[in-house]
C-alpha cells in the first residue's frame, strides 16, 4: 500500500485543484453574468419573464 501512496496523494491533489478551479470559474462567471444583466436592464432591455399580462 505504501508504494501507491504517491499516486493516491497526487490524484487527490489534482481532484482538489480541479474542483477549486471549477468553483472559482462559476463564481467569476456568475458575477460577470449579473454585471451583464444589470447593464442590459440599465439600457432599458427587460426580461420577458418580467412582463405581465401576456400569459393567462
Helices and strands as residue ranges (DSSP letters): G 2-4, H 5-42, G 48-50
